[in-house]
Amino acid sequence: MKKKIYFIENSSPFDFSDLNSPYIAGSEKTLINITNELSKNENLIIKVFNQCSKEKVKRNLVWSNLNNIDSLDEPDYLIAMSDANLLNLINCKKKFLWSHSVQTVEKFIRKKQFTSFIINKPILLLEGKYHYNTRSFLTSLFGKKILPIAVDYDFINSKINLNNIPKRKAIFTTRSDRNLDFLLECWKIIKEKSPKAELYINPPYVLTQDDKKNDIFLRNKGDKSELIKDLLASRVMLNPGHKGEVFCLAAEEARELCLPIVTMGYGSLYERVIHCETGFIAKNKDDFIDLTVNILNNDDVYLNLKNNLLLKRNSRSYKDVSNDLLRILNEN
């Protein structure tokens, strides 16, 4: 008898064909990747219910609109993405809530999820140690498990040119509200110490004349292949981190492409970087500036970090995430 695993989410209209789109967020990429991987198992039936416009089928994987939920169709496992209220829509004895954010008690109640959480009694799926430690007892009453995610296979399969030393290009590929202001303050001093350096950040963002004077550019936010190309052409990722980052897929993508990272370690960023081995975790603003300049100006420092990163490539894929998820489901 095949096991049924159903996923339910309500963020935006997308399906498995949108994996390479620049318009979907990390949580949506996660859903596409994990369901694609699970569908390789012939002993499983995987269904996703969300806002997709029409039903799509691939192997034993079905994406369907929320309106097509059959009240008589009861899966073995139900996983709601982010919103506990979605657990009310499908009958299932074993329910899970996959969280993608820091969820305080106040926020949980404000978003009117607490009642559904108590009624459905889901086990929480969390994406790292920081995520696990910040989840309160009250919002994880029925158990919580760590399930680290991974990058798309396109990042894993990309070729790395060990002998290539990129020009002094720094890159920031996450949202502007994730401490970009701090980075831009630091960049003014970094630019003084590394005059040939350039910084590329994600749109949307309005560059000032001062930004342009300091060689700050908006990168073209194209599809995934363009992102990979930009990361491979960069010398360092500058990502201070943020308390709202529970995994930071952008940093993991950089790590997989052997791009050193300089961070303040805020949020989960300390989990993405091994200090002095795959990048640097700065102690303060001045340290952040000096460590960045060290990578930009010193080829040996850059190459040493790149070699270390190369040894750690392919350490986790969605095959591992899938196996870990199945283990968690079967244990509960």
Secondary structure, DSSP 4 states (H G I P E B T S, - for coil): --EEEEEE--SSS--GGGTT-TTS-HHHHHHHHHHHHHTT-TTEEEEEEES-SS-EEETTEEEEEGGG--TT---SEEEEES-GGGGGGS--SSEEEE--S---HHHHHHTT-HHHHHHH-PEEEESSHHHHHHS-SGGGTT-EEE------HHHHT----TT----SEEEE-S-TTTTHHHHHHHHHHHHHHSTT-EEEEPSS----HHHHHTTEEE-----HHHHHHHHHT-SEEE--B-TT-SS-HHHHHHHHTT--EEE--BTTHHHH--BTTTEEE-SSHHHHHHHHHHHHH-HHHHHHHHHHHHHTTTS--HHHHHHHHHHHHHH-
